Amino acid sequence: MKQLDPHDFLALDDELDDAERNVRDTVRAHATTEFLPQVNEWYARGELPRDIAKELGALGLFGMQLTGYGCAGASPAAYGVVCRELEAVDSGLRSLVSVQGSLAMFAIHRWGSEEQRQEWLPRLATGEALGCFGLTEPGSGSDPASMRTVARRDGADWVLNGAKTWITNGTTADVAVIWAATEEEGIRGFLVPTETAGYSSTVITDKLSLRASLSTDIFLEDVRVPSSAVLGRAPGLGPALSCLNEARFGILWGVIGAARTCYASALDHTGRREQFGRPLAGFQLSQRKLAHMVVEITHASLTALRLARLKRAGTLTPEQISLGKLANARSAIEVARSARTMLGAGGLTLAHPVMRHMTNLEAVLTVEGTEEVHELVLGRAVTGIPAFR
């Protein structure tokens, strides 16, 4: 009788091709060996060392789904598997790859000029340079069209004023993709080298989630950039939202890794810990929780794999990505919360990875679109009636 893999119950990784399995194995081995032993310290200190970017760049993970300019042109599933294996260690690692490749690099690759691509993408691909993505503002999260950051023309230049918040790597980035409202052309994207006069940023230090990641506030005070800094291929909010969809795709894969780690920790602990004369895994209520975790992880994996195939075929829609992000993030945090209960008081400490993942997933539920936003996206898709503007 075939032995089932408790960590891949339907053998879904058998659906990956050789290249996708190779990148899975490479990233899993590196993340487990190099990052896992240090992640608790990073989380406790609220940091992610800048040198990690060069490691990830050397592995070819930044912008790996893009083509040219030093990018690998990998399949959607390969990129998804990378996000899954990194987030199995910590969401902060996946966030770094996601912000660099799916937000900053994708924005330049898809909406930038050839000169902008040549200037930034090769260095961003290696991790020599870091990028950040400035869309969210203190008073504008789910409603980016109401942003107050403005850009006005001054001769041949643009002058930017405003503030952005919850921006990953704003203090360590070399270039910031800043979205600002203009009088003439609506919302536009600008490439702002972070050494530009008037650009400043500070780390948000009091957060209780995604601590192995640098979340920052960005301040723009009369930041002057030339007209060549504009992401000129399309005006409006659409280009910014297209970048968010790229990031959401990585998230819906990544959260599976976090859920898998939480489940594995609960399975291991309950198999070894004895109470009332037998392992905790031998009790019906324990097995019920473990079975529920297996179902949630399997459903999330099926969703992610299907969306990867649709993306490869060029037919994936934003609404389908919203379904995946909403469903998979919910499933992952349910698994984490259930696993935490199975670890008892020890599950509250960094001796186990579960509480760290659980707090991270609270942030992941919100970033790149809250649950409510994705619910309304799906509601509009199935009814044809928009419930928000």
C-alpha positions as CSV (number, residue, x, y, z in Angstrom):
1,M,0.0,0.0,0.0
2,K,1.3,3.4,-1.0
3,Q,2.5,5.5,1.9
4,L,0.9,8.9,1.9
5,D,3.0,12.0,2.5
6,P,1.4,13.8,5.4
7,H,2.9,17.1,4.2
8,D,1.7,16.7,0.6
9,F,-1.4,14.6,0.9
10,L,-2.4,14.6,-2.8
11,A,1.2,14.6,-4.1
12,L,0.6,17.9,-5.8
13,D,4.3,18.6,-6.1
14,D,4.3,15.7,-8.6
15,E,2.5,18.2,-10.9
16,L,5.6,20.4,-11.0
17,D,8.1,20.0,-13.9
18,D,11.8,19.3,-13.4
19,A,12.8,23.0,-13.3
20,E,10.1,23.8,-10.8
21,R,11.2,20.9,-8.5
22,N,14.8,21.9,-8.8
23,V,14.1,25.4,-7.7
24,R,12.0,24.1,-4.9
25,D,14.7,21.9,-3.6
26,T,17.4,24.6,-3.9
27,V,15.4,27.2,-2.1
28,R,14.2,24.9,0.6
29,A,17.7,23.7,1.3
30,H,19.2,27.2,1.4
31,A,16.4,28.7,3.5
32,T,16.5,25.8,6.0
33,T,20.2,25.8,6.3
34,E,21.0,29.5,6.1
35,F,17.9,31.4,7.3
36,L,16.0,29.2,9.7
37,P,18.7,29.1,12.4
38,Q,18.7,32.9,12.5
39,V,15.1,33.9,11.9
40,N,14.1,33.9,15.6
41,E,16.8,36.4,16.3
42,W,15.8,38.6,13.4
43,Y,12.2,38.4,14.5
44,A,13.0,39.3,18.2
45,R,15.2,42.2,17.1
46,G,12.8,43.4,14.4
47,E,15.3,43.3,11.5
48,L,16.2,41.6,8.3
49,P,19.9,42.0,7.4
50,R,20.6,43.8,4.1
51,D,23.0,41.1,3.1
52,I,20.1,38.7,2.7
53,A,19.3,40.4,-0.5
54,K,22.6,39.5,-2.1
55,E,22.0,35.8,-1.1
56,L,18.6,35.8,-2.7
57,G,19.9,37.6,-5.7
58,A,22.7,35.0,-6.1
59,L,20.0,32.3,-6.2
60,G,18.3,34.2,-9.0
61,L,15.1,34.8,-7.0
62,F,14.6,38.5,-7.6
63,G,12.3,39.1,-10.5
64,M,12.7,35.5,-11.5
65,Q,9.3,35.5,-13.3
66,L,10.4,38.4,-15.6
67,T,12.4,38.0,-18.7
68,G,15.6,39.7,-19.7
69,Y,17.8,42.2,-17.8
70,G,19.3,39.4,-15.7
71,C,15.9,37.8,-14.8
72,A,15.3,34.1,-15.3
73,G,12.0,34.1,-17.0
74,A,10.8,31.3,-14.8
75,S,7.3,29.8,-14.8
76,P,4.6,31.1,-12.5
77,A,4.6,27.9,-10.5
78,A,8.4,28.1,-10.0
79,Y,8.0,31.6,-8.6
80,G,5.1,30.4,-6.5
81,V,7.2,27.5,-5.1
82,V,9.9,30.0,-4.2
83,C,7.5,32.1,-2.2
84,R,6.1,29.0,-0.5
85,E,9.6,27.7,0.6
86,L,10.7,31.1,1.8
87,E,7.5,31.8,3.8
88,A,7.8,28.3,5.3
89,V,10.7,29.9,7.2
90,D,9.2,33.4,7.6
91,S,6.9,35.7,5.8
92,G,9.5,38.5,6.0
93,L,11.7,36.5,3.5
94,R,8.9,36.1,1.1
95,S,8.0,39.7,1.5
96,L,11.5,40.8,0.5
97,V,11.3,38.8,-2.7
98,S,7.8,39.9,-3.4
99,V,8.4,43.6,-2.9
100,Q,11.6,43.5,-4.9
101,G,10.4,41.3,-7.8
102,S,6.6,41.6,-8.0
103,L,6.3,45.3,-7.1
104,A,9.4,47.4,-7.8
105,M,11.0,45.3,-10.6
106,F,7.6,44.4,-12.2
107,A,6.7,48.1,-12.2
108,I,9.9,49.0,-14.0
109,H,9.8,46.0,-16.3
110,R,6.1,46.4,-17.3
111,W,5.7,50.2,-17.2
112,G,9.1,51.7,-17.5
113,S,11.2,52.9,-20.4
114,E,14.0,50.9,-21.9
115,E,16.5,53.3,-20.3
116,Q,14.9,52.7,-16.9
117,R,15.0,49.0,-17.3
118,Q,18.6,49.0,-18.3
119,E,19.5,51.3,-15.4
120,W,17.8,49.4,-12.6
121,L,16.7,45.9,-13.4
122,P,20.1,44.2,-13.7
123,R,21.2,45.6,-10.3
124,L,17.9,44.8,-8.7
125,A,18.0,41.2,-10.0
126,T,21.4,40.5,-8.3
127,G,20.4,42.2,-5.0
128,E,23.1,44.8,-5.5
129,A,20.3,47.4,-5.4
130,L,17.1,47.2,-3.5
131,G,13.7,48.7,-4.5
132,C,10.6,49.6,-2.6
133,F,7.0,50.4,-3.7
134,G,5.3,53.5,-2.3
135,L,1.5,53.3,-2.8
136,T,-0.1,53.1,0.7
137,E,-0.5,56.3,2.6
138,P,-1.4,57.2,6.2
139,G,-4.9,58.1,5.1
140,S,-5.2,56.0,2.0
141,G,-4.9,52.2,2.2
142,S,-7.8,50.4,0.5
143,D,-8.7,53.5,-1.5
144,P,-5.4,54.4,-3.3
145,A,-7.2,56.7,-5.7
146,S,-7.7,59.2,-2.8
147,M,-3.9,59.5,-2.3
148,R,-2.6,62.9,-1.2
149,T,0.9,62.6,-2.4
150,V,1.2,65.0,-5.4
151,A,3.6,65.6,-8.2
152,R,3.6,69.0,-10.0
153,R,5.6,70.1,-13.0
154,D,8.3,72.6,-12.6
155,G,10.0,73.2,-15.9
156,A,11.3,69.9,-17.2
157,D,11.2,68.4,-13.7
158,W,8.6,67.0,-11.4
159,V,8.4,67.9,-7.7
160,L,6.9,65.4,-5.3
161,N,5.4,66.1,-1.9
162,G,3.6,63.6,0.4
163,A,4.0,60.6,2.7
164,K,3.8,56.8,2.3
165,T,3.5,54.3,5.1
166,W,3.9,50.5,5.6
167,I,6.5,50.5,2.9
168,T,8.8,47.5,3.0
169,N,12.5,48.4,2.8
170,G,12.0,52.1,2.5
171,T,15.1,52.8,4.6
172,T,17.4,50.4,2.8
173,A,16.1,50.8,-0.8
174,D,18.2,52.4,-3.5
175,V,15.2,53.3,-5.6
176,A,11.6,53.9,-4.6
177,V,8.6,53.5,-7.0
178,I,6.4,56.3,-5.8
179,W,2.8,56.8,-7.0
180,A,1.6,60.4,-6.9
181,A,-1.4,62.4,-8.2
182,T,-0.8,64.9,-10.9
183,E,-3.2,67.6,-12.1
184,E,-2.6,66.9,-15.8
185,E,-2.4,63.2,-16.0
186,G,-4.0,61.6,-12.9
187,I,-1.9,59.2,-10.9
188,R,1.6,58.4,-12.2
189,G,4.5,56.3,-11.1
190,F,7.9,57.9,-10.5
191,L,11.3,56.3,-10.0
192,V,12.9,58.2,-7.1
193,P,16.5,57.3,-6.1
194,T,16.5,57.4,-2.3
195,E,19.6,59.6,-2.2
196,T,17.5,62.4,-3.8
197,A,17.2,65.5,-1.6
198,G,13.9,65.6,0.3
199,Y,13.5,61.8,0.5
200,S,13.6,60.4,4.0
201,S,12.3,57.3,5.8
202,T,12.0,55.9,9.2
203,V,11.5,52.3,10.4
204,I,8.1,51.5,12.1
205,T,9.4,49.9,15.3
206,D,6.3,49.1,17.3
207,K,4.7,46.5,15.1
208,L,3.9,43.0,16.4
209,S,3.8,41.2,13.1
210,L,6.3,40.7,10.2
211,R,9.1,41.7,12.5
212,A,11.7,40.0,10.4
213,S,11.0,42.7,7.8
214,L,11.6,46.4,7.6
215,S,8.3,48.3,7.4
216,T,8.8,52.0,7.0
217,D,7.3,55.5,6.7
218,I,8.5,57.5,3.7
219,F,8.4,61.3,3.6
220,L,8.7,63.4,0.4
221,E,9.5,67.0,0.8
222,D,10.0,68.9,-2.5
223,V,11.7,65.9,-4.0
224,R,12.8,66.9,-7.5
225,V,13.2,64.3,-10.3
226,P,13.6,64.7,-14.0
227,S,10.9,63.9,-16.5
228,S,12.9,60.7,-17.3
229,A,11.9,59.4,-13.9
230,V,8.2,59.0,-14.9
231,L,7.0,55.4,-15.5
232,G,5.6,56.7,-18.8
233,R,4.0,53.7,-20.6
234,A,0.5,54.2,-19.0
235,P,-1.1,56.8,-16.8
236,G,-3.7,56.2,-14.1
237,L,-4.0,53.8,-11.2
238,G,-4.2,50.7,-13.4
239,P,-0.4,50.2,-13.5
240,A,-0.1,50.3,-9.7
241,L,-2.9,47.8,-9.3
242,S,-1.3,45.4,-11.9
243,C,1.8,45.3,-9.6
244,L,-0.4,44.5,-6.6
245,N,-1.8,41.5,-8.5
246,E,1.7,40.2,-9.1
247,A,2.4,40.5,-5.4
248,R,-0.9,38.8,-4.5
249,F,0.0,35.8,-6.6
250,G,3.2,35.4,-4.6
251,I,1.3,35.7,-1.4
252,L,-1.3,33.1,-2.2
253,W,1.6,30.6,-2.7
254,G,3.7,31.9,0.2
255,V,1.1,31.4,2.9
256,I,0.9,27.7,2.1
257,G,4.5,27.5,3.4
258,A,3.7,29.2,6.6
259,A,0.7,26.9,7.1
260,R,2.7,23.8,6.3
261,T,5.3,24.7,8.9
262,C,2.6,25.3,11.6
263,Y,1.0,21.9,10.7
264,A,4.3,20.1,10.8
265,S,5.1,21.6,14.2
266,A,1.8,20.5,15.6
267,L,2.1,17.0,14.1
268,D,5.6,16.5,15.5
269,H,4.7,17.9,18.9
270,T,1.6,15.8,19.4
271,G,3.4,12.7,18.2
272,R,6.1,13.1,20.9
273,R,4.2,14.6,23.8
274,E,2.4,12.2,26.0
275,Q,-0.5,12.9,28.3
276,F,-2.8,10.5,30.1
277,G,-0.5,7.6,29.1
278,R,-0.4,8.1,25.3
279,P,0.7,10.6,22.6
280,L,-1.5,13.6,22.1
281,A,-1.8,12.6,18.5
282,G,-3.7,9.6,19.6
283,F,-6.7,11.6,20.9
284,Q,-9.7,12.1,18.6
285,L,-9.8,15.9,19.0
286,S,-6.1,16.1,18.1
287,Q,-6.7,14.1,15.0
288,R,-9.7,16.2,14.1
289,K,-7.5,19.3,14.2
290,L,-4.7,17.7,12.2
291,A,-7.2,16.4,9.6
292,H,-8.7,19.9,9.2
293,M,-5.2,21.3,8.7
294,V,-4.4,18.8,6.0
295,V,-7.7,19.7,4.2
296,E,-7.0,23.4,4.3
297,I,-3.4,23.1,3.1
298,T,-4.4,20.8,0.3
299,H,-7.2,23.1,-0.8
300,A,-4.9,26.1,-0.8
301,S,-2.3,24.1,-2.7
302,L,-4.8,23.1,-5.4
303,T,-5.9,26.7,-5.7
304,A,-2.4,28.0,-6.1
305,L,-1.4,25.4,-8.7
306,R,-4.5,26.0,-10.7
307,L,-3.9,29.8,-10.7
308,A,-0.3,29.2,-11.7
309,R,-1.4,27.2,-14.7
310,L,-3.9,29.9,-15.7
311,K,-1.2,32.6,-15.3
312,R,1.1,30.6,-17.6
313,A,-1.7,30.3,-20.2
314,G,-2.2,34.1,-20.0
315,T,-5.8,33.8,-18.9
316,L,-5.5,34.6,-15.2
317,T,-7.8,37.5,-14.1
318,P,-7.5,39.9,-11.1
319,E,-10.7,38.4,-9.7
320,Q,-9.2,34.9,-9.7
321,I,-6.1,36.2,-7.9
322,S,-8.4,37.9,-5.3
323,L,-10.1,34.6,-4.7
324,G,-6.7,32.9,-4.2
325,K,-5.3,35.5,-1.9
326,L,-8.5,35.7,0.2
327,A,-9.0,31.9,0.5
328,N,-5.4,30.9,1.0
329,A,-4.6,33.6,3.6
330,R,-7.7,32.6,5.6
331,S,-6.8,29.0,5.4
332,A,-3.2,29.6,6.5
333,I,-4.1,31.6,9.6
334,E,-6.8,29.0,10.6
335,V,-4.1,26.4,10.4
336,A,-1.7,28.5,12.4
337,R,-4.3,29.3,15.1
338,S,-5.3,25.6,15.4
339,A,-1.7,24.5,15.6
340,R,-1.0,27.0,18.3
341,T,-3.6,25.4,20.5
342,M,-2.1,22.0,20.1
343,L,1.3,23.2,21.4
344,G,-0.1,24.5,24.7
345,A,1.8,27.3,26.5
346,G,5.0,26.4,24.7
347,G,3.3,27.5,21.5
348,L,3.4,31.1,22.8
349,T,7.2,31.2,22.6
350,L,9.8,31.2,19.9
351,A,10.8,27.7,20.9
352,H,8.2,26.8,18.3
353,P,7.7,28.6,14.9
354,V,3.9,28.7,15.1
355,M,3.2,31.9,17.1
356,R,5.7,33.7,14.9
357,H,3.9,32.5,11.8
358,M,0.5,33.3,13.3
359,T,1.4,36.9,14.0
360,N,2.9,37.3,10.5
361,L,-0.2,35.9,8.9
362,E,-2.3,38.6,10.7
363,A,-0.3,41.1,8.6
364,V,-0.6,39.0,5.4
365,L,-4.4,39.0,5.7
366,T,-4.2,42.8,5.3
367,V,-1.4,43.5,2.9
368,E,-2.1,43.7,-0.8
369,G,-5.8,44.1,-0.1
370,T,-7.8,43.4,3.0
371,E,-10.2,40.5,3.3
372,E,-13.1,43.0,2.8
373,V,-11.6,44.4,-0.4
374,H,-11.2,40.9,-1.9
375,E,-14.7,39.9,-0.8
376,L,-16.1,43.0,-2.6
377,V,-14.0,42.2,-5.7
378,L,-15.5,38.7,-5.8
379,G,-19.0,40.0,-5.0
380,R,-18.8,42.4,-8.0
381,A,-17.5,39.5,-10.2
382,V,-20.4,37.2,-9.4
383,T,-23.2,39.8,-9.3
384,G,-22.1,42.3,-11.8
385,I,-22.9,45.0,-9.2
386,P,-20.1,47.1,-7.7
387,A,-20.6,47.6,-4.0
388,F,-17.7,50.1,-3.8
389,R,-16.4,52.8,-6.2
